[in-house]
Structure formats: structure tokens, C-alpha cells
Amino acid sequence: MKIKVLLIGKSFPDFTKESIDYFTNKIKHFVPIEWVEIVMKKTVDHIDTMKQLEGEAFEKYIDKTDHVILLDDKGKKFTSEQFAQFVQNKQDTSIKTLVFLVGGAYGFSQKIYDRADGKLSLSDMTFSHQIIRPIFLEQIYRAYTIMKGIPYHHA
């Protein structure tokens, strides 16, 4: 299985980029991972139009066979162990590419919600799009260390 993380926007400041690189390199020891930042060249004042444009941008990177999970505040919440089991289950079902989408400030278009195979919430708290990136990658890394029995995660 391969993991692909698609997100709207650009990573900054430097500490965010460094954290992303750090965890991406660690994850690569377990599974191929692709990190795609989609920078929107056009912004519009109407929220629904912006979500539609972002959705169209996401669609360019999603194949029909991809298993798509949205990072969404209304998604399912997991402990780290449960998230590891979730990822393991996806690997066991022969999914070729597990795609996580991190939307823009206003969420996803209805078309992207309809395309999604599931939704995941990382917390009841709200985090900036910059901070959530390394947090999510750390959880992917933690999931693989749990799955492999590596003493990174201490319950």
C-alpha cells in the first residue's frame, strides 16, 4: 500500500516544513508516502465557489481506485492504537493507495464529500492548517511503529 496526503495550501513557516520532512522520511521506512501541497492560484470571495475549485484541484490527484479519507471535524475519532488498526485494516484489504485529504479553510465541496470513503477527525479542538500537518504525519508514523512493535509509542 502507498499513502498519499493531499492538502490545500503551502507549508510555512520553516519549523512546519522541517517537521513534515522529518516525519515523511521516517514513514518512508515503512510505506511509500507522497505529500502533495496544492497551492490555489485563484481565490474567490464566495465560499462555495472556493470549495468547488479546491475540489477540482483534489480530483486531479485522485484515481478511481484510491481509498479516500477526509480529515474533517465531523469525522471518526481514533486513539493512536485504533488509528494503527485502521491503517492495518486498509493494508490487509489490498488497498493500493490510501489517500488523506486536508481541505482548505472552509472544508470540502459536496462532490469531494460524495467521493470520500470515510472521514477522520484528529481532535475536537481546532488547529491551524500549518500545525495539523506535522501532527497528522506524526500519527501516521506512530501508527506504523505500533503496527511493527517499535517502542516509539508508549500507551
Secondary structure, DSSP 8 states (H G I E B T S, - for coil): -EEEEEEES---SHHHHHHHHHHHHHHTTTS-EEEEEE--S---S-HHHHHHHHHHHHHTT--TT-EEEEEEEEEEE--HHHHHHHHHHHHHTT-SEEEEEE-BTTB--HHHHHH-SEEEE--SS---HHHHHHHHHHHHHHHHHHHHT-TT---
